[in-house]
Amino acid sequence: MTIRTRITIALLAVALIPALIVGLLSFNNYKRTIETVHLSELGNITSFKADSIETYFAGLKADIEVAKSSFAVRNNIPVLTRLSLDPDDPEFMFAKQQIDVTVQRMRKVWNLFDIMLVSPEGRIVYLSDTTNGPKNFLKVLNDPQGKAFGEGKRAIYFTDVFRDDSEGGRLVMLITDAVFDLKDVFAGTIVFKVDMAPVYKLIQDVKGLGNTGEVLIGKKEGDQVVYLMPLKYDPQAALERKIPIGDKAGLPIQEAVMGKTGTGISRDYRGAKVIASWRHIPSLGWGMVAKIDVDEAFADITGLRKIVTAILALVFVLAGVMSFSIARSISRPIKMLSKGAEIIGAGNLDYKVATGSKDEIGQLSRSFDMMTQDLKKNAMYARSLLETSLDPFVTISPEGKITDVNEATIRATGKTREELIGTDFSNYFTEPQKAQAGYRQVFAEGIVTDYPLTIRHKDGRLIDVLYNASIYKDTRGNRLGVFAAARDVTELNRAVEELKRHRDQLEAIVKERTAEVNSANRELLRSNEGLEQFAYVASHDLQEPLRTMASYSQLLEQRYKGKLDKDADEFIGFIVDAAKRMQKLITDLLAYSRVGRTDTELRETDCNSVLGRVVFSMGPVIEENKAVITHDNLPVMACNESSFIQLFQNLIGNAIKFRGEETPRVHINAKRQGDEWLFSVRDNGIGIDEKYKDRIFLIFQRLHGRDKYPGTGIGLSICKKIVESRGGRIWVESKLGEGTTFYFTVPESKGGIS
């Protein structure tokens, strides 16, 4: 593309882009304004009409309350029910006349088809409509869903819209409510049969919505929307036209029946693009939409679009003529500058391109000559930098011949500049083929970085280098050769080798230490097996002689108590008590040693169920102490059920054991805190002195004598070990004489208590 063409395009862009932006902004602002106005109007219309409908049905609801509570209805509906099989009876006729006085006025005010009374058995015993009514007398209430009578007995009930054959197939609704006689006994239901025509007339008043404007209502039935009224473009749509939820058509009514309120551009039931406002009517479960076709709403925008287009076309023609003239006056001197740049780019830095013109182009040409002189000086300076660099630099022709070198290259090869220039560059490396492959890679990719090679010095020395090379071109883009720079990495490679040697030594040390750790682990495993063997001996061999001692001591106590002296009876008692305590101590020690090592399978467990089994198993103790155990809802979590049972038994047992004078009360609670559950067990017992709060969790630590509170002092140690075996914490908060609360946490991420 020529300079003249580019300047012409640039000037056209400068002229046209602002005009185009201003035109588009004005057009879009106007369009948004119109859209905002229509959406606001539609929103106001839907709000007004929805409020009007809710007000209409609220009035009906209020009047049905008035009617059912009137003396005439409450007093006479039992009479009508009792004499329904003999409507000519004077008492029946008098009761009907009294009800007529009350309800006929309401029927006229609300333009209702009928007001009916239904007996407790579900039969119509009164109709205010004297023309169509008699044929429905004593019939079951006409309700397609069959819910009006049953629902009306409980509260005011609105049926869905349906076609009533008795009214010539016209659309109606029923409103039902229970009626009680003067003794407040259920006497039947009152029914308002609502003519939907006045409701539709209220909705279909579309003043201000133009020719295509429309307001409509619908209701959700299953996974569909059913229209409840005739539509402007489908007069037979009422109860017949349905749209599946999720369909592309009828989006506003879908939003409305789903309980949403909003405005926007969407598609109506025809699939036509419309501006719409939608609103949910919660009291009836209906959705309402007010809409107008986009074509009509934005009709004014079409004219504005034509005006803006004509203005832009005129601006384009005028700008084109001016741009071409200006571009022509600029392009000729620029061509001269371009030709001079080509000559200088070819290497002739002595060429001058200055013109005699006194305008900006002339100043540019003279500045160009000054820049050329600066380039000449910079080239000389760059050459001096290359010569003083410690890294070798070379330029290589496309044929692979050296065209220039710096002093560092001369030192690295031991060759003179004259010996190097014109020779194949790969001759000076230990691997010429690898050097040539790298050269080909530069020409293929344009650049190569950190390419490893080894220079062979004239005296035989080897120098490891990393080469970085790139191609260089003339102003036309022709490849003139490769510029390559090398970095001596001989010492770096030696350091890397030394590091590898140290790494190998460290790996050997780590291997040796790993073997030692594995040996220690095996020794620990054997130790654990010995501990388990000890636990077995403690649970069987050690307890056997204790059981023998306890049995014979008890026999001595039974046979000779009271036959020997007082001291002998006391000594026998000491022996029996000691044997029992020793058995309990060994049992508790065995339980302590097994915590966290046996039965570790985790299952999804309901803690409420676990607590229930604990309370059941402790029933005798709880009943003996008249204790009260309560709890909040506990979580379902992965844990070992037997461990949780042991935990609850120990904490509840302690709460009952260390009771005060009041009836023991224990409450268990759990709440979520981050990724763990915090459990609490609160009692109203004797409490714990602050200074003993940490001591109580140590094994064999007791705060009271055995004569007052029996036990081995291991229970809380077992609780601590159970909780901490899964990463939890346990602690206590208490005041002496005011009760105690034990807290423990169960981290969910570790699978609960095991």
C-alpha atoms as one frame of an Amber mdcrd trajectory, in Angstrom:
protein
   0.000   0.000   0.000   1.460   3.388  -1.013   2.030   6.294   1.367  -0.575
   8.339  -0.533  -3.187   5.613   0.014  -2.340   5.257   3.696  -2.486   9.043
   4.260  -5.810   9.215   2.426  -7.217   6.411   4.558  -5.833   7.992   7.739
  -7.368  11.402   6.953 -10.665   9.756   6.055 -10.559   7.876   9.357  -9.818
  11.106  11.261 -12.805  12.757   9.631 -15.217   9.841   9.651 -14.533   8.121
  12.975 -15.614  11.095  15.180 -18.683  11.621  12.997 -19.471   7.902  13.140
 -18.955   7.784  16.924 -21.132  10.869  17.498 -23.816   9.462  15.200 -23.778
   6.034  16.873 -23.748   7.518  20.376 -26.684   9.794  19.531 -28.548   6.921
  17.900 -27.899   4.526  20.789 -28.765   7.148  23.431 -32.033   7.861  21.656
 -32.742   4.133  21.354 -31.978   3.557  25.051 -34.182   6.496  25.988 -37.114
   5.096  24.005 -36.502   1.628  25.438 -36.341   3.007  28.992 -39.561   4.984
  28.496 -41.427   1.952  27.134 -40.119  -0.352  29.849 -41.133   2.179  32.515
 -44.617   2.519  31.012 -45.002  -1.260  30.768 -43.778  -1.705  34.342 -46.319
   0.867  35.570 -49.106  -0.840  33.600 -48.325  -4.320  34.972 -48.065  -2.961
  38.526 -51.363  -1.070  38.211 -53.263  -3.964  36.640 -51.806  -6.552  39.024
 -52.775  -4.340  41.972 -56.235  -3.851  40.458 -56.758  -7.626  40.097 -55.549
  -8.285  43.639 -57.842  -5.493  44.887 -60.775  -7.007  42.925 -60.304 -10.463
  44.399 -59.547  -9.057  47.856 -62.967  -7.354  47.678 -64.604 -10.646  46.740
 -62.771 -12.333  49.594 -63.974  -9.683  52.041 -67.585  -9.924  50.822 -67.662
 -13.709  51.026 -66.540 -13.299  54.653 -69.395 -10.826  55.197 -71.938 -13.080
  53.504 -70.998 -16.265  55.371 -71.058 -14.373  58.709 -74.457 -12.769  58.115
 -77.360 -13.764  60.365 -79.544 -14.671  57.385 -77.028 -17.231  56.032 -76.003
 -18.736  59.381 -79.615 -19.007  60.592 -81.199 -20.356  57.397 -78.643 -22.686
  55.782 -79.581 -25.496  58.244 -83.244 -24.982  57.231 -82.415 -25.215  53.525
 -80.363 -28.364  54.130 -83.099 -29.994  56.231 -85.921 -29.188  53.734 -83.877
 -29.496  50.527 -86.031 -32.402  49.317 -89.194 -30.258  49.711 -88.343 -26.826
  48.262 -92.024 -25.851  48.124 -92.295 -26.013  51.904 -93.193 -22.516  53.258
 -90.356 -22.662  55.789 -87.867 -23.450  52.987 -89.191 -20.622  50.830 -89.075
 -18.145  53.743 -85.460 -19.097  54.532 -84.507 -18.640  50.860 -86.138 -15.189
  50.768 -84.166 -14.054  53.813 -80.891 -15.184  52.222 -81.843 -13.480  48.920
 -82.070 -10.133  50.709 -78.460 -10.522  51.887 -76.667 -11.989  48.841 -78.513
 -10.625  45.788 -77.028  -7.152  46.318 -73.509  -8.625  46.423 -74.193 -10.568
  43.237 -75.177  -7.378  41.379 -72.283  -5.313  42.775 -69.671  -7.868  41.661
 -71.578  -8.956  38.532 -71.367 -12.601  39.668 -72.978 -15.470  37.790 -74.301
 -16.927  41.012 -73.969 -17.160  44.806 -74.639 -20.678  46.089 -74.902 -22.503
  49.402 -73.802 -26.144  49.664 -74.968 -28.543  52.365 -72.480 -30.440  54.584
 -73.081 -33.436  52.290 -71.835 -31.434  49.265 -75.237 -30.774  47.581 -76.302
 -27.313  46.348 -79.274 -26.183  48.454 -79.414 -22.499  47.440 -78.754 -20.568
  44.182 -79.192 -16.824  43.746 -79.498 -17.234  39.953 -83.207 -17.784  39.307
 -82.779 -18.456  35.552 -79.994 -21.061  35.265 -79.879 -21.947  38.938 -82.832
 -24.355  39.361 -81.285 -26.984  37.073 -78.294 -27.254  39.428 -80.365 -27.547
  42.616 -79.269 -30.513  44.793 -76.442 -31.320  42.387 -72.795 -31.672  43.380
 -70.786 -28.438  43.019 -69.417 -28.152  39.441 -65.618 -27.996  39.909 -63.328
 -29.743  37.353 -60.691 -30.469  39.987 -63.245 -31.468  42.612 -61.452 -29.516
  45.343 -63.689 -26.475  45.847 -66.003 -28.015  48.452 -63.295 -29.843  50.438
 -60.814 -26.948  50.463 -63.574 -24.431  51.204 -64.409 -26.248  54.444 -60.926
 -25.310  55.776 -60.406 -21.750  54.462 -61.290 -19.410  51.615 -60.375 -21.249
  48.420 -59.986 -19.963  44.841 -60.403 -22.555  42.077 -58.598 -22.403  38.732
 -60.379 -20.728  35.811 -62.600 -23.218  33.920 -65.407 -23.312  31.350 -68.847
 -23.763  32.917 -71.287 -25.673  30.720 -74.185 -24.405  32.808 -73.196 -20.841
  31.806 -72.901 -21.613  28.111 -69.210 -22.560  28.290 -68.153 -19.165  29.655
 -64.997 -18.831  31.729 -65.616 -18.736  35.497 -63.901 -19.138  38.859 -65.334
 -20.397  42.153 -64.558 -18.877  45.540 -65.613 -21.078  48.466 -65.612 -20.720
  52.254 -67.037 -22.576  55.231 -70.363 -21.513  56.855 -71.136 -22.182  60.519
 -74.619 -21.973  62.021 -75.519 -19.837  65.034 -74.156 -22.576  67.314 -70.792
 -22.486  65.459 -71.397 -25.938  63.992 -70.262 -26.528  60.384 -73.362 -26.043
  58.233 -71.919 -26.109  54.683 -70.047 -23.830  52.288 -70.837 -20.578  50.476
 -69.771 -20.301  46.824 -69.228 -17.200  44.645 -69.294 -18.089  40.917 -67.139
 -15.328  39.364 -67.668 -14.214  35.767 -64.137 -13.765  34.279 -65.362 -11.327
  31.604 -65.088  -8.221  33.894 -61.637  -9.398  34.991 -60.536  -9.747  31.360
 -61.976  -6.322  30.571 -59.933  -4.832  33.407 -56.783  -6.563  32.076 -57.316
  -5.932  28.346 -57.605  -2.138  28.623 -54.368  -1.310  26.741 -54.530   2.482
  26.471 -51.036   3.830  25.803 -49.730   0.539  24.356 -50.258   1.335  20.648
 -51.598  -1.048  18.019 -49.604  -4.122  19.061 -49.839  -3.623  22.830 -51.335
  -6.413  24.928 -51.746  -7.417  28.600 -52.282 -11.094  29.413 -52.334 -13.546
  32.322 -51.302 -17.183  32.687 -50.744 -19.868  35.292 -48.207 -22.674  35.793
 -49.646 -26.194  35.488 -46.984 -28.868  35.930 -44.168 -28.064  33.517 -46.349
 -25.850  31.289 -47.836 -22.362  31.232 -51.541 -22.194  30.370 -53.067 -18.879
  29.230 -56.166 -17.943  31.278 -57.724 -15.448  28.850 -58.271 -14.820  25.126
 -55.185 -13.373  23.464 -55.057 -10.534  20.979 -53.570 -12.761  18.296 -55.318
 -15.946  19.462 -58.905 -15.305  20.683 -59.421 -19.023  21.448 -56.301 -19.263
  23.639 -58.035 -19.287  27.061 -57.289 -22.621  28.776 -56.339 -24.070  25.342
 -52.949 -22.539  24.497 -50.043 -23.908  26.527 -46.288 -23.314  26.416 -43.729
 -25.733  27.928 -41.475 -24.198  30.581 -38.108 -23.559  28.916 -39.573 -23.001
  25.425 -38.076 -20.124  23.407 -41.541 -18.589  22.862 -43.503 -16.883  25.630
 -40.471 -16.150  27.806 -42.058 -13.217  29.735 -45.083 -15.255  30.902 -42.743
 -18.137  31.872 -40.765 -15.743  34.083 -43.958 -14.326  35.619 -45.541 -17.669
  36.580 -42.208 -18.785  38.105 -42.532 -15.942  40.639 -40.231 -13.403  38.969
 -40.761  -9.700  38.222 -38.815  -7.802  35.563 -38.652  -5.961  32.234 -36.709
  -6.350  29.012 -36.691  -7.306  25.350 -37.865 -10.886  24.803 -40.073 -13.191
  22.660 -43.854 -13.473  23.169 -46.129 -16.466  22.592 -45.999 -15.844  18.803
 -42.181 -15.871  18.863 -42.274 -12.158  17.975 -39.676  -9.805  19.465 -41.323
  -7.539  22.064 -40.570  -5.095  24.832 -42.237  -6.593  27.881 -42.824  -6.185
  31.601 -43.828  -9.172  33.735 -45.003  -9.596  37.306 -46.151 -12.424  39.575
 -49.522 -12.184  41.368 -48.847 -14.304  44.479 -52.370 -14.264  45.909 -53.706
 -16.088  42.816 -50.544 -17.836  41.623 -50.904 -16.028  38.262 -48.326 -14.349
  36.056 -49.087 -11.073  34.203 -47.314  -9.654  31.133 -47.668  -6.268  29.417
 -45.926  -6.048  26.033 -45.584  -4.157  22.763 -43.870  -5.242  19.540 -40.303
  -3.965  19.139 -41.059  -2.791  15.571 -43.772  -0.453  16.811 -41.848   0.658
  19.898 -38.775   1.611  17.870 -40.595   2.997  14.800 -39.163   6.493  15.410
 -35.634   5.083  15.390 -35.922   4.011  11.737 -36.274   7.618  10.572 -33.367
   8.704  12.740 -31.221   5.916  11.245 -31.849   7.241   7.705 -30.883  10.800
   8.681 -27.666   9.662  10.381 -26.751   7.518   7.346 -27.225  10.458   4.928
 -25.080  12.756   7.085 -22.294  10.167   7.304 -22.362   9.667   3.504 -21.958
  13.421   2.914 -19.095  13.615   5.404 -17.409  10.656   3.664 -17.481  12.369
   0.221 -16.151  15.720   1.494 -13.475  14.055   3.621 -12.389  11.868   0.687
 -11.764  14.848  -1.613  -9.786  16.738   1.056  -7.793  13.658   2.077  -6.694
  12.858  -1.468  -5.456  16.417  -2.015  -3.487  16.519   1.256  -2.013  13.043
   0.719  -0.737  13.980  -2.742   1.134  17.023  -1.407   2.840  14.906   1.251
   3.637  11.677  -0.596   6.255  13.012  -3.089   8.796  14.302  -0.519   8.234
  11.160   1.532   9.171   9.034  -1.476  12.467  10.913  -1.676  13.078  10.214
   1.996  12.249   6.535   1.453  14.794   6.224  -1.379  17.491   7.867   0.773
  16.661   5.508   3.647  17.205   2.511   1.354  20.633   3.774   0.324  21.665
   4.430   3.933  20.213   1.088   4.996  22.486  -0.612   2.460  25.443   0.727
   4.438  26.209   4.087   2.821  26.124   6.295   5.919  27.656   9.221   3.960
  24.553   9.670   1.756  22.492  12.876   2.337  18.738  13.120   1.678  18.111
  16.782   2.642  15.703  18.755   0.411  15.398  22.488   0.003  11.798  22.498
   1.221  11.109  24.728   4.226   8.071  22.819   5.477   7.975  19.991   7.981
   9.084  17.457   5.318  12.192  19.523   4.629  12.928  19.705   8.361  12.426
  15.939   8.563  14.945  15.317   5.737  17.582  17.439   7.453  16.888  15.676
  10.749  17.285  12.397   8.874  20.783  13.411   7.738  21.700  14.317  11.322
  20.393  10.919  12.455  22.572   9.232   9.813  25.652  10.921  11.203  24.647
   9.831  14.714  24.228   6.271  13.442  27.709   6.399  11.991  29.095   7.503
  15.359  27.043   4.855  17.218  28.261   2.147  14.828  31.827   3.123  15.593
  30.995   3.122  19.330  29.296  -0.274  19.099  32.330  -1.647  17.326  34.551
  -0.414  20.134  32.268  -2.116  22.699  32.469  -5.388  20.814  36.236  -5.144
  20.706  36.516  -4.592  24.443  33.992  -7.361  25.358  35.338 -10.446  27.135
  32.863 -12.667  25.213  33.579 -13.800  21.633  31.384 -12.171  18.931  31.308
 -13.210  15.252  29.252 -12.488  12.158  28.718 -15.335   9.711  27.527 -15.258
   6.094  24.609 -17.384   4.871  27.226 -19.767   3.469  28.720 -20.309   6.927
  31.851 -18.178   6.367  33.164 -15.820   9.076  32.777 -12.191   7.994  33.931
 -10.398  11.166  35.241 -11.142  14.674  36.127  -9.234  17.818  39.310  -9.392
  19.911  37.805 -11.946  22.352  37.301 -14.403  19.465  40.944 -14.004  18.508
  41.996 -14.829  22.074  39.641 -17.832  22.291  40.874 -19.441  19.043  44.524
 -18.300  19.003  44.024 -17.189  15.375  44.487 -13.716  13.884  41.590 -11.768
  12.356  43.024 -12.380   8.884  43.241 -16.147   9.583  39.608 -16.261  10.749
  37.730 -14.098   8.207  36.598 -16.080   5.166  36.990 -19.500   6.797  34.253
 -21.985   7.789  33.147 -21.088  11.323  32.627 -24.775  12.290  36.354 -25.533
  11.897  37.067 -24.080  15.336  34.805 -26.381  17.364  35.387 -29.904  18.634
  32.091 -30.985  17.032  31.818 -29.265  13.627  28.619 -31.139  12.670  26.876
 -29.991  15.853  27.964 -26.395  15.136  26.561 -26.608  11.583  23.272 -28.067
  12.916  22.954 -25.093  15.283  23.595 -22.716  12.363  20.809 -24.349  10.348
  18.507 -24.056  13.379  19.159 -20.309  13.555  18.140 -19.893   9.910  15.019
 -22.053  10.475  13.844 -20.452  13.744  15.457 -17.011  13.595  17.194 -17.383
  16.964  19.023 -19.944  19.130  19.802 -19.492  22.831  22.239 -21.276  25.153
  23.521 -23.650  22.451  26.404 -25.685  23.994  29.670 -26.018  22.027  33.388
 -26.423  22.777  36.031 -24.172  21.136  39.396 -25.790  20.362  42.256 -23.273
  20.897  45.245 -23.293  18.577  47.400 -24.668  21.424  44.934 -27.547  22.100
  43.089 -26.045  25.078  39.310 -26.624  25.203  36.853 -23.856  26.160  33.193
 -24.736  26.925  30.806 -22.013  25.679  27.073 -21.342  25.362  26.204 -19.641
  22.064  23.302 -17.231  21.482  22.725 -16.447  17.821  20.166 -14.640  15.677
  19.860 -13.696  12.012  20.230 -10.089  10.830  18.550  -8.572   7.788  18.713
  -5.529   5.546  15.897  -2.956   5.286  14.099  -5.122   2.709  14.071  -8.124
   5.018  16.755 -10.069   3.178  18.817 -12.311   5.435  22.423 -11.134   5.440
  23.824 -13.637   7.905  24.047 -14.630  11.566  25.316 -12.664  14.537  26.612
 -14.991  17.277  27.889 -14.334  20.809  29.496 -16.894  23.119  29.776 -17.067
  26.920  32.664 -19.032  28.500  31.104 -21.601  30.887  34.158 -23.775  31.493
  34.364 -22.864  35.177  30.588 -23.121  35.516  30.636 -26.674  34.135  33.365
 -27.609  36.599  31.229 -26.224  39.427  28.238 -28.245  38.178  30.316 -31.431
  38.167  31.417 -30.675  41.733  27.796 -30.170  42.762  26.858 -33.508  41.170
  29.609 -35.192  43.154  28.288 -33.648  46.388  24.739 -34.656  45.423  25.824
 -38.275  44.997  27.460 -38.150  48.428  24.283 -36.714  49.980  22.163 -39.392
  48.286  24.405 -42.071  49.761  24.071 -40.497  53.234  20.259 -40.259  52.851
  20.138 -43.901  51.761  22.165 -44.918  54.794  19.961 -42.870  57.171  16.824
 -44.311  55.537  18.064 -47.813  56.232  18.674 -46.843  59.869  15.139 -45.398
  60.151  13.635 -48.541  58.603  15.585 -50.626  61.109  14.289 -48.442  63.954
  10.740 -48.831  62.619  11.087 -52.603  62.592  12.393 -52.484  66.170   9.422
 -50.268  67.143   7.065 -52.768  65.497   8.589 -55.602  67.527   8.250 -53.447
  70.672   4.555 -52.845  69.904   4.048 -56.572  69.454   5.637 -57.070  72.885
   3.258 -54.511  74.376   0.300 -56.295  72.846   1.586 -59.594  74.313   1.858
 -57.883  77.700  -1.721 -56.640  77.362  -2.817 -60.224  76.657  -0.966 -61.494
  79.731  -2.475 -58.674  81.808  -5.976 -59.537  80.618  -5.634 -63.311  81.198
  -2.614 -64.600  83.145  -2.423 -61.714  85.666  -6.162 -61.670  86.280  -6.399
 -65.425  86.879  -4.584 -65.426  90.266  -6.486 -62.262  91.215  -9.787 -63.996
  90.506  -8.601 -66.950  92.648  -7.613 -64.596  95.482 -10.908 -62.732  95.237
 -12.957 -65.961  95.152 -11.285 -67.570  98.173 -11.282 -64.278 100.095 -15.005
 -64.009  99.506 -15.443 -67.647 100.679 -13.481 -66.839 103.855 -15.680 -63.781
 104.376 -18.879 -65.781 103.871 -17.870 -68.774 106.081 -15.946 -67.161 108.917
 -17.286 -63.624 109.201 -18.366 -63.179 112.795 -16.696 -66.488 113.860 -13.235
 -65.008 114.252 -12.347 -61.843 116.047 -13.155 -58.324 114.734  -9.657 -57.778
 113.338  -9.861 -60.964 111.242 -13.170 -59.803 109.682 -11.593 -56.439 108.858
  -8.479 -58.058 107.332 -10.571 -60.359 105.145 -12.560 -57.305 103.943  -9.302
 -55.524 103.034  -8.145 -58.554 100.996 -11.464 -58.804  99.076 -11.555 -55.070
  98.362  -7.904 -55.002  97.207  -8.401 -57.969  94.859 -11.442 -56.306  93.273
  -9.617 -52.989  92.881  -6.610 -54.759  91.328  -8.900 -56.516  88.827 -10.566
 -53.193  87.935  -7.157 -51.511  87.610  -5.812 -54.172  85.220  -9.042 -54.043
  83.154  -8.818 -50.245  82.847  -5.106 -50.408  81.966  -5.889 -52.914  79.225
  -8.646 -50.639  77.871  -6.234 -47.674  77.969  -3.538 -49.586  76.045  -6.005
 -50.666  73.345  -7.260 -47.164  72.531  -6.326 -46.241  68.947  -4.841 -49.682
  68.140  -7.849 -51.982  67.760 -11.180 -51.815  66.029 -10.274 -48.685  64.001
 -12.779 -49.219  61.157 -14.850 -46.040  60.610 -18.548 -46.163  59.700 -21.218
 -43.541  59.121 -22.783 -43.384  62.600 -25.726 -41.474  64.094 -24.421 -40.068
  67.403 -28.026 -39.789  68.676 -28.374 -43.580  68.318 -25.004 -44.172  70.021
 -26.015 -41.976  72.983 -29.327 -43.819  73.219 -27.550 -47.184  73.573 -25.215
 -45.720  76.227 -28.158 -44.405  78.266 -29.931 -47.779  77.941 -26.847 -49.750
  79.087 -26.380 -47.393  82.061 -30.060 -47.655  82.974 -29.558 -49.187  86.455
 -27.017 -46.521  87.488 -29.161 -43.714  86.051 -32.299 -45.059  87.763 -30.485
 -45.610  91.090 -29.281 -41.993  91.146 -32.501 -40.651  89.563 -30.279 -38.918
  86.993 -31.743 -36.930  84.067 -29.885 -37.264  80.733 -30.831 -34.808  77.932
 -29.269 -33.884  74.612 -29.679 -31.683  71.541 -29.676 -33.102  68.019 -26.262
 -34.746  67.465 -24.553 -35.167  64.052 -24.225 -38.169  61.765 -20.505 -38.688
  61.097 -17.824 -41.246  60.286 -16.474 -42.710  63.541 -15.761 -45.920  65.459
 -18.968 -46.672  67.317 -17.398 -48.607  70.228 -14.935 -45.757  70.959 -17.748
 -43.220  71.014 -19.759 -45.476  73.378 -16.743 -45.709  75.728 -16.274 -41.911
  75.562 -19.909 -41.147  76.439 -20.012 -43.842  79.175 -16.963 -42.416  80.960
 -18.128 -38.771  80.802 -21.751 -39.509  81.823 -20.562 -41.957  84.511 -18.248
 -39.277  85.993 -21.099 -36.734  85.953 -23.318 -39.127  87.967 -20.506 -40.296
  90.305 -19.407 -36.778  91.288 -22.930 -35.546  91.953 -23.953 -32.850  94.382
 -26.969 -32.788  96.640 -29.345 -32.036  93.739 -30.672 -34.611  91.272 -27.879
 -35.268  88.720 -28.574 -33.558  85.400 -26.396 -34.192  82.327 -26.834 -32.419
  78.941 -24.939 -33.351  75.738 -24.644 -30.909  72.818 -22.681 -30.681  69.522
 -22.192 -27.812  67.077 -20.220 -27.313  63.871 -17.089 -25.114  64.047 -15.246
 -24.895  60.719 -14.056 -28.374  59.717 -14.696 -29.979  63.116 -17.529 -30.763
  65.569 -17.412 -29.390  69.120 -19.127 -31.672  71.682 -19.960 -30.655  75.259
 -21.096 -32.751  78.270 -22.462 -30.456  81.042 -23.462 -31.554  84.582 -24.575
 -29.923  87.836 -22.197 -31.888  90.080 -19.609 -30.890  92.682 -17.309 -29.179
  90.148 -13.496 -29.142  89.921 -11.040 -26.729  91.449  -9.335 -24.572  88.786
  -5.855 -25.774  89.782  -6.741 -29.428  89.011  -8.158 -28.862  85.467  -5.100
 -30.338  83.693  -4.238 -32.971  86.323  -7.503 -34.900  85.970  -6.563 -36.196
  82.484  -3.329 -37.825  83.744  -3.432 -41.579  84.312  -3.969 -42.709  87.976
  -4.636 -39.083  89.078  -7.429 -38.889  91.674  -8.766 -35.832  93.500 -10.808
 -37.741  96.121 -10.362 -40.763  98.368 -11.604 -44.199  97.272 -13.830 -44.444
 100.317 -15.914 -41.496  99.019 -15.627 -41.850  95.205 -14.467 -45.302  93.989
 -12.478 -45.765  90.770  -8.976 -46.261  89.317  -8.298 -42.742  87.966  -7.982
 -44.010  84.371 -11.396 -43.092  82.862 -10.563 -39.508  81.819  -7.127 -40.653
  80.567  -8.932 -43.071  78.247 -11.213 -40.233  77.044  -8.174 -38.043  76.320
  -6.428 -40.832  74.414  -9.564 -41.608  72.338 -10.018 -37.946  71.309  -6.338
 -37.185  70.631  -5.823 -40.407  68.626  -7.757 -38.673  65.828  -6.350 -35.170
  66.152  -9.034 -33.799  68.474  -8.748 -31.886  71.762 -10.438 -32.361  75.162
 -10.620 -29.914  78.054 -12.791 -28.996  81.010 -14.418 -25.813  82.329 -15.754
 -25.882  85.879 -16.415 -23.925  89.065 -16.220 -25.656  92.402 -19.749 -26.450
  93.636 -21.431 -25.202  90.407 -21.010 -28.098  87.971 -18.614 -29.111  85.193
 -18.581 -29.046  81.376 -16.264 -31.324  79.393 -15.530 -30.235  75.806 -13.972
 -32.314  73.030 -13.544 -31.774  69.287 -13.837 -34.261  66.420 -12.148 -33.126
  63.157 -14.259 -34.205  60.185 -11.285 -34.178  57.819  -9.721 -37.026  59.829
 -12.818 -39.160  59.800 -14.077 -38.703  63.330 -13.337 -40.623  66.529 -11.776
 -44.069  66.094
